[in-house]
Amino acid sequence: SAASDVYKRQTLRSADLGHLTPPMPVILGAARQDEVIPFRQAADLRDRWCARGAKVAFVDVPLGEHLSGIVSFAGPAIAFLADRLADRAAGRPPVAPGGCG
């Protein structure tokens, strides 16, 4: 049905990362020989997010493909996560008026 087709298109569009803007810092890695997600596609996503004001750390993995590239990406990804966790743990978020915390 037409309504079902509209719903399917809306659902697919909502899952397209290129239409979203991350509200927090993100890390994105791309392997030059990736056979699943082409490098240019990942770089374009980075560029779209950056143009919208997102904070994006980008790791260019020059050697490796989709699975082996994780070896080169793991170190920067772990460091990124450790930094994010340290920033959150360093201070409490402000309490909104009427809130608690």
C-alpha positions as CSV (number, residue, x, y, z in Angstrom):
1,S,0.0,0.0,0.0
2,A,1.0,3.6,-0.4
3,A,1.0,4.2,3.3
4,S,3.2,1.2,3.9
5,D,5.7,2.5,1.3
6,V,5.8,5.9,2.9
7,Y,6.4,4.3,6.3
8,K,9.2,2.1,4.8
9,R,10.9,5.1,3.2
10,Q,10.7,7.2,6.4
11,T,12.1,4.3,8.5
12,L,15.0,3.8,6.1
13,R,15.7,7.6,6.1
14,S,15.7,7.8,9.9
15,A,18.4,5.1,9.9
16,D,20.6,7.0,7.5
17,L,23.4,8.5,9.5
18,G,24.0,11.2,7.0
19,H,20.7,12.8,8.0
20,L,21.5,12.9,11.7
21,T,23.9,15.2,13.6
22,P,25.5,13.6,16.6
23,P,24.8,15.7,19.7
24,M,28.1,14.6,21.4
25,P,31.6,14.0,20.2
26,V,32.0,10.9,18.1
27,I,34.8,8.9,16.6
28,L,34.7,7.6,13.0
29,G,37.2,5.2,11.5
30,A,37.6,4.3,7.8
31,A,39.9,1.8,6.2
32,R,41.2,2.7,2.7
33,Q,40.6,-0.8,1.4
34,D,37.3,-1.4,3.2
35,E,35.2,-3.7,1.0
36,V,32.0,-3.1,3.1
37,I,31.9,0.6,3.7
38,P,33.9,2.6,1.1
39,F,36.4,5.0,2.5
40,R,34.9,7.9,0.6
41,Q,31.4,7.2,2.1
42,A,32.9,7.4,5.6
43,A,34.8,10.6,4.7
44,D,31.6,12.1,3.3
45,L,29.7,11.3,6.5
46,R,32.5,13.0,8.5
47,D,32.2,16.1,6.2
48,R,28.4,16.3,6.5
49,W,28.6,16.0,10.3
50,C,31.4,18.6,10.6
51,A,29.4,21.0,8.4
52,R,26.5,20.7,10.8
53,G,28.7,21.5,13.8
54,A,29.3,18.0,15.2
55,K,32.6,17.2,16.9
56,V,34.1,14.3,15.0
57,A,37.4,12.5,15.5
58,F,38.3,10.8,12.3
59,V,40.8,7.9,12.0
60,D,42.1,7.3,8.5
61,V,43.3,3.6,8.4
62,P,45.7,3.5,5.5
63,L,46.3,-0.3,5.6
64,G,43.6,-2.8,6.2
65,E,40.1,-3.6,5.1
66,H,36.8,-3.9,7.1
67,L,37.9,-6.6,9.6
68,S,41.7,-6.1,9.7
69,G,41.3,-2.3,9.9
70,I,40.0,-2.7,13.5
71,V,43.5,-3.5,14.7
72,S,44.6,0.0,13.6
73,F,41.4,1.6,14.8
74,A,41.3,0.0,18.3
75,G,43.9,2.1,19.9
76,P,42.5,5.5,18.9
77,A,38.9,4.3,19.7
78,I,39.9,3.2,23.2
79,A,41.8,6.4,23.8
80,F,38.7,8.4,22.6
81,L,36.4,6.5,24.9
82,A,38.8,6.9,27.8
83,D,38.9,10.7,27.2
84,R,35.1,10.9,27.1
85,L,34.7,8.9,30.3
86,A,37.4,11.0,32.0
87,D,35.6,14.2,31.0
88,R,32.3,13.0,32.4
89,A,33.9,11.8,35.6
90,A,35.9,15.0,36.1
91,G,32.8,17.1,37.0
92,R,29.2,16.8,37.7
93,P,26.7,18.2,35.2
94,P,24.9,21.3,36.3
95,V,21.7,20.7,38.1
96,A,18.6,22.3,36.5
97,P,16.4,24.5,38.6
98,G,14.1,22.4,40.6
99,G,16.2,19.3,39.9
100,C,18.3,17.2,42.2
101,G,21.7,15.7,41.9
